[in-house]
Amino acid sequence: MISTRGRYALRVMIDLAKQPQEHYIPLKDIAERQGISKKYLEIIVRDLVNGKLVTGISGKGGGYKLSRKAEDIPVGEIIELTEGRFGSVACLENGAEPCPRAEMCETLPMWKEYNQLIHDFFYSKRLSDLAE
């Protein structure tokens, strides 16, 4: 399941994609348009900056903008940055202990295929697709 954090990150990215790319957009403006607490968005935007999806500057005329063109940003990258890697079962989570039953598990191939479908779906969508 995609959490509020992941959904809000997508909303911020879509909002930025709809703005003139040469301008930095104040976070308060995004918060107002999206109806999301500015405090909560500060946490989310920090992750987006650290993940190099957006750039920001402080002070007068400051704010945030996309670090790349919207068509160059896959939705999957945004979701993985905010939610972690796609994993439907605990044994396939990033950093999970090796499962002693993996070699004889009849369901493991299905879970791997499911995870790949989710990954491929979200990576086939671009931020520009959502911003249109």
C-alpha positions in Angstrom: 0.0 0.0 0.0 1.2 3.5 -0.8 1.2 5.7 2.3 0.1 9.3 2.6 3.8 10.3 2.4 4.1 8.7 -1.0 0.8 10.1 -2.3 1.7 13.6 -1.1 5.2 13.4 -2.7 3.5 12.6 -6.0 1.1 15.6 -5.5 4.1 17.9 -4.8 5.9 16.6 -7.9 2.8 17.0 -10.1 2.3 20.5 -8.8 5.9 21.5 -9.6 5.6 19.9 -13.0 2.7 22.2 -13.8 4.7 25.3 -12.9 7.1 27.2 -15.2 10.4 25.3 -14.8 12.6 28.3 -14.6 10.9 29.5 -11.4 11.4 28.3 -7.9 8.0 27.7 -6.3 7.5 28.6 -2.6 6.4 25.6 -0.5 3.6 27.6 1.1 2.0 28.0 -2.4 2.2 24.3 -3.0 0.8 23.6 0.4 -2.2 26.0 -0.3 -2.9 24.5 -3.7 -2.7 21.0 -2.5 -4.5 21.5 0.9 -1.6 19.9 2.8 0.2 21.1 5.9 3.3 23.1 5.0 5.1 21.4 8.0 4.4 17.9 6.6 5.5 19.0 3.1 8.8 20.3 4.5 9.6 16.7 5.5 8.6 15.3 2.2 10.4 17.9 0.1 13.6 17.3 2.1 13.4 13.7 0.9 12.8 14.8 -2.6 15.8 17.2 -2.5 18.0 14.5 -0.9 16.9 12.1 -3.7 17.8 14.8 -6.3 14.3 14.9 -7.7 13.9 18.6 -6.8 16.2 21.5 -6.1 15.6 24.3 -3.7 16.9 27.7 -2.6 16.2 29.7 0.4 15.4 33.4 0.9 13.6 35.9 -1.3 12.5 34.3 -4.5 13.3 30.9 -3.0 11.4 27.7 -3.2 11.6 24.4 -5.2 11.6 23.2 -8.7 12.1 19.9 -10.5 15.7 18.9 -11.0 14.9 17.3 -14.4 12.2 17.6 -17.0 8.9 15.9 -15.9 9.1 13.5 -18.8 12.5 12.3 -17.5 11.1 11.4 -14.0 9.5 8.0 -13.6 6.7 7.7 -11.1 8.4 4.6 -9.7 11.4 6.7 -8.7 9.3 9.0 -6.6 7.4 6.1 -5.0 10.6 4.2 -4.2 12.3 7.3 -2.8 9.4 7.9 -0.3 8.1 4.4 0.3 11.2 2.2 -0.2 11.6 -0.6 -2.7 8.6 -2.5 -3.9 8.1 -5.6 -1.9 4.9 -7.6 -1.4 6.2 -10.1 1.1 8.6 -9.7 4.0 11.2 -12.2 2.5 11.6 -9.9 -0.6 11.9 -6.7 1.3 15.2 -4.8 1.0 17.6 -6.0 3.7 15.5 -9.0 4.7 17.1 -12.0 6.2 17.6 -14.9 3.8 14.6 -17.2 4.0 15.6 -20.8 4.8 12.7 -22.0 2.7 13.4 -19.9 -0.4 14.7 -22.9 -2.5 11.6 -25.0 -1.8 9.0 -22.2 -1.7 6.3 -22.8 -4.3 5.0 -19.2 -4.0 8.3 -17.3 -4.2 8.3 -17.1 -8.0 4.8 -15.7 -8.0 5.7 -13.0 -5.4 8.8 -12.1 -7.5 6.7 -11.8 -10.6 4.1 -9.7 -8.8 6.8 -7.3 -7.5 8.2 -7.0 -11.0 4.8 -6.1 -12.4 4.4 -3.4 -9.8 7.9 -2.1 -10.5 7.4 -2.1 -14.3 4.0 -0.4 -14.0 5.2 2.5 -12.0 8.4 2.9 -13.9 6.4 3.0 -17.2 4.6 6.1 -16.0 6.3 9.5 -16.2 5.6 12.5 -14.0 4.6 14.3 -17.2 1.8 11.7 -17.8 0.2 12.7 -14.4 0.7 16.4 -14.9 -1.2 16.6 -18.2 
